[in-house]
Amino acid sequence: MVRRNRRVAASVWLGLAAVVFSPGGRLDAAGPGGTVEGHSPFVSVNSGVTNLSASARISYLDVYNSATVNSLGATVSWANLYGDSSVNVHRGSQISWLLLHDRASAAIHGGTISWVKLFDASQAHFRSAADISWVLLNRQAQAHFYGRTFQYSRGILSGVWLDGRSFSLWAVNEADLHAGNISSTMPSGLRLHIVPEPAGAALAAGAAAALWRSGRRRRKCTPRVSG
C-alpha cells in the first residue's frame, strides 16, 4: 500500500508497528515491530515498537499515539514525540533535538543529546549519558535525574550518573531562559533522585581496605632476621 504526501513516499506496516519512511532508508522486520537502518530523511512511527539501529541516519523522526522507539546508537537530527509515545535512548545514539509533547516520555540511558525540550505533561528520565547540553522545561513537564552528589547553581545541574560518570548541563525553564532570568532557584519540574553508590562497589572497597590494613599489620608483626 502506498500513500503520498509532502514528505512521505511510502507506508509500511510490519506486525503491530506502523512505520512510515522515505526512500533511501531500509526497514527490516524485527518481531512485531521493525528496525530502521540506513539513511531516512523522514520516519514516522504510529504504533508498536520500532528499533533504530546504529546505522540509522534520520533527519526527522515523529512518534505518535502509544508507539515506542528504541534508539540503539542511531543518529537523529530532530525527534518529536506526541500523545503517550515513548523513546529509549541508548549508548552511541546522537540526537540534536529531542522534543516531548503531550504526555510523551523519554528514558535516557546513554548517548549524546544537544537539546531536550519538554512541553505539556511530558517527562524525561535521565540515568546516564555521554553528553547533554540543555534541558528546557515548559508547563507541567518534568525532568527526572537519577544519580548522586547533585549540585544546582545558576541554571547548571551537575552530579554523578548511576554508572559513576560525572556530568554537567543546563537545566532551566524555557521562559526564564528567554527572559534572561536564570538563577540558582531550581525549576519545580526538575526532580532529583539520589541513588547511593551500588552496594557491591561499596563492599568491594571495604574489603580492599580491610585487606590492606591486615597486610600492613602482618608486615609490622613479622620479625626481621639478620644474616
HELIX and SHEET records of a PDB file:
HELIX    1   1 GLU A  174  ALA A  179  1                                   6    
HELIX    2   2 ALA A  199  CYS A  221  1                                  23    
SHEET    1   A 4 ALA A  10  LEU A  14  0                                        
SHEET    2   A 4 ALA A  17  PHE A  21 -1                                        
SHEET    3   A 4 GLY A  33  SER A  47 -1                                        
SHEET    4   A 4 GLY A  25  ALA A  30 -1                                        
SHEET    1   B16 ALA A  10  LEU A  14  0                                        
SHEET    2   B16 ALA A  17  PHE A  21 -1                                        
SHEET    3   B16 GLY A  33  SER A  47 -1                                        
SHEET    4   B16 VAL A  49  LEU A  52  1                                        
SHEET    5   B16 THR A  68  SER A  71  1                                        
SHEET    6   B16 SER A  86  VAL A  89  1                                        
SHEET    7   B16 SER A 105  ILE A 108  1                                        
SHEET    8   B16 GLN A 123  PHE A 126  1                                        
SHEET    9   B16 GLN A 142  SER A 153  1                                        
SHEET   10   B16 ILE A 156  TRP A 161 -1                                        
SHEET   11   B16 SER A 166  ASN A 173 -1                                        
SHEET   12   B16 ASP A 131  LEU A 137  1                                        
SHEET   13   B16 THR A 112  LEU A 118  1                                        
SHEET   14   B16 GLN A  94  LEU A 100  1                                        
SHEET   15   B16 THR A  75  LEU A  81  1                                        
SHEET   16   B16 ARG A  57  VAL A  63  1                                        
SHEET    1   C10 ALA A  10  LEU A  14  0                                        
SHEET    2   C10 ALA A  17  PHE A  21 -1                                        
SHEET    3   C10 GLY A  33  SER A  47 -1                                        
SHEET    4   C10 VAL A  49  LEU A  52  1                                        
SHEET    5   C10 THR A  68  SER A  71  1                                        
SHEET    6   C10 SER A  86  VAL A  89  1                                        
SHEET    7   C10 SER A 105  ILE A 108  1                                        
SHEET    8   C10 GLN A 123  PHE A 126  1                                        
SHEET    9   C10 GLN A 142  SER A 153  1                                        
SHEET   10   C10 LEU A 190  ILE A 194  1                                        
END                                                                             
